Amino acid sequence: MKTLFIDTSGWVAVVNRRDQHYEMAKDFYRQAFKNYAVFLTTNLVVAETYILLRTDCGWATASAWWEKITASDKVKIVYADPNATFDAFTLLQKYSDHPFSLTDAVSFVLMGQLKIQDAFAFDNHFTIAGFQRFPMAGL
């Protein structure tokens, strides 16, 4: 089975019931749990997700999300090293006409290094960078 990269927008949508993509995210996440061996994310995605959940849903929700993902055998958090960060800035120069964040660029670099093609995300940045974005319906 394959690995699925989970971006900030995927995590937030699956946790925050007020997110516009909540229902789609919830349905996709259930299917992904069956179809992927590993959910991979980065420490930068975790930081973004935590602050968005903390701000919009409160400390208890953000904390519960952190506890759940760190206790899961399925979720792996990759920490961006200096080389990945340097490569991400090079990638940002290549895509200077797109509003990618440093978190996006580090994600792309690590996905490339780990040969991961599939991303759970609700923005088109992953598609622009050459990855397969899920879920696709309605986007």
Backbone torsions as a table, in degrees:
resi	resn	phi	psi	omega
1	MET	NA	160.0	-173.2
2	LYS	-93.6	173.6	176.2
3	THR	-104.6	139.6	176.9
4	LEU	-113.2	125.7	173.1
5	PHE	-83.1	133.1	177.8
6	ILE	-113.5	120.6	179.6
7	ASP	-89.4	167.9	178.3
8	THR	-51.0	-47.7	-176.9
9	SER	-62.8	-32.0	176.2
10	GLY	-69.5	-49.0	179.0
11	TRP	-59.4	-48.3	-177.3
12	VAL	-62.1	-44.1	-177.5
13	ALA	-65.2	-32.9	-178.7
14	VAL	-79.3	-19.4	-178.2
15	VAL	-101.0	-42.5	-172.9
16	ASN	-85.8	107.5	-177.9
17	ARG	-62.9	-18.7	178.6
18	ARG	-88.9	-6.2	179.2
19	ASP	-66.2	139.9	-177.8
20	GLN	-61.7	-21.8	-178.2
21	HIS	-104.3	11.3	-172.6
22	TYR	-53.6	-52.6	-176.0
23	GLU	-62.2	-44.7	179.3
24	MET	-64.4	-41.8	-179.5
25	ALA	-64.4	-44.6	180.0
26	LYS	-59.5	-46.4	179.5
27	ASP	-63.9	-44.9	180.0
28	PHE	-64.1	-43.5	-177.9
29	TYR	-58.9	-42.7	177.9
30	ARG	-59.3	-46.3	178.7
31	GLN	-66.3	-40.4	-179.3
32	ALA	-62.8	-34.5	179.2
33	PHE	-59.9	-32.7	179.1
34	LYS	-82.1	-31.7	-169.5
35	ASN	-99.3	-10.1	-178.7
36	TYR	-124.6	138.7	179.4
37	ALA	-78.1	-34.0	-174.6
38	VAL	-135.3	139.8	169.2
39	PHE	-106.6	116.5	-178.4
40	LEU	-108.0	140.5	176.1
41	THR	-146.5	176.1	179.8
42	THR	-116.9	163.9	176.2
43	ASN	-62.8	-29.5	177.8
44	LEU	-70.3	-39.8	175.8
45	VAL	-63.7	-42.3	178.5
46	VAL	-59.7	-44.1	179.9
47	ALA	-62.5	-45.5	178.4
48	GLU	-62.0	-46.1	-177.7
49	THR	-62.3	-45.4	-179.2
50	TYR	-56.9	-48.4	-175.9
51	ILE	-68.2	-36.3	177.7
52	LEU	-66.8	-43.0	177.7
53	LEU	-67.3	-40.6	179.9
54	ARG	-61.5	-42.4	-177.7
55	THR	-71.4	-43.7	-173.0
56	ASP	-92.0	-30.1	-174.1
57	CYS	-115.1	-16.8	179.8
58	GLY	104.3	166.1	-176.3
59	TRP	-61.5	-41.9	-175.8
60	ALA	-60.6	-43.0	-179.7
61	THR	-67.5	-45.5	179.6
62	ALA	-62.5	-42.9	179.4
63	SER	-65.8	-42.7	178.9
64	ALA	-62.9	-39.6	176.9
65	TRP	-61.0	-48.0	179.3
66	TRP	-58.1	-46.9	-179.9
67	GLU	-60.2	-41.4	-177.6
68	LYS	-67.0	-46.3	-176.5
69	ILE	-71.6	-33.9	-179.5
70	THR	-76.7	-19.6	176.8
71	ALA	-87.4	-15.3	-175.4
72	SER	-79.1	134.4	173.7
73	ASP	-73.8	-17.9	-176.5
74	LYS	-82.8	-30.5	-175.8
75	VAL	-91.2	127.5	175.9
76	LYS	-120.1	128.6	178.0
77	ILE	-103.3	121.3	177.6
78	VAL	-99.2	132.2	-179.9
79	TYR	-94.9	128.5	-179.1
80	ALA	-68.3	123.8	177.3
81	ASP	-94.5	171.9	-178.6
82	PRO	-57.8	-36.0	179.9
83	ASN	-66.5	-43.2	178.5
84	ALA	-64.1	-38.7	179.1
85	THR	-66.7	-42.3	176.9
86	PHE	-61.5	-46.8	178.1
87	ASP	-62.1	-33.1	178.5
88	ALA	-64.8	-40.8	177.8
89	PHE	-65.2	-36.1	175.0
90	THR	-62.5	-42.4	178.4
91	LEU	-64.9	-38.2	177.6
92	LEU	-61.5	-35.9	176.6
93	GLN	-65.3	-42.2	179.2
94	LYS	-61.0	-38.1	-178.1
95	TYR	-107.0	38.2	-175.3
96	SER	-62.5	-17.6	178.2
97	ASP	-85.4	1.9	178.0
98	HIS	-119.6	144.0	-176.8
99	PRO	-83.7	51.2	177.9
100	PHE	-70.0	142.9	173.5
101	SER	-86.9	167.1	174.7
102	LEU	-62.3	-36.6	176.7
103	THR	-59.5	-45.5	176.2
104	ASP	-56.5	-51.1	-174.8
105	ALA	-63.2	-41.3	176.4
106	VAL	-63.0	-40.7	177.5
107	SER	-59.0	-45.7	-179.7
108	PHE	-62.1	-43.4	179.8
109	VAL	-61.2	-49.3	-178.4
110	LEU	-66.7	-37.8	176.3
111	MET	-61.9	-41.7	177.7
112	GLY	-63.2	-45.7	-179.9
113	GLN	-62.1	-38.0	-176.9
114	LEU	-92.9	2.3	178.7
115	LYS	56.9	46.5	176.6
116	ILE	-101.2	127.6	-178.6
117	GLN	-103.3	-27.4	-171.0
118	ASP	-98.8	132.9	179.2
119	ALA	-129.7	136.9	173.4
120	PHE	-95.1	103.2	-174.2
121	ALA	-156.4	156.7	179.5
122	PHE	-116.1	16.8	170.9
123	ASP	-120.4	162.1	-174.2
124	ASN	-86.6	4.6	-178.2
125	HIS	-59.0	-38.5	-179.4
126	PHE	-67.5	-37.9	177.4
127	THR	-65.4	-45.1	179.1
128	ILE	-58.9	-38.6	-178.2
129	ALA	-80.3	-0.8	173.8
130	GLY	98.5	15.0	179.4
131	PHE	-104.8	164.2	178.3
132	GLN	-91.9	121.0	-177.7
133	ARG	-101.9	135.5	178.5
134	PHE	-130.5	153.5	-10.1
135	PRO	-73.9	156.4	-174.0
136	MET	-102.4	-25.3	-175.5
137	ALA	-58.0	130.8	174.1
138	GLY	76.5	8.2	-177.3
139	LEU	-112.8	NA	NA
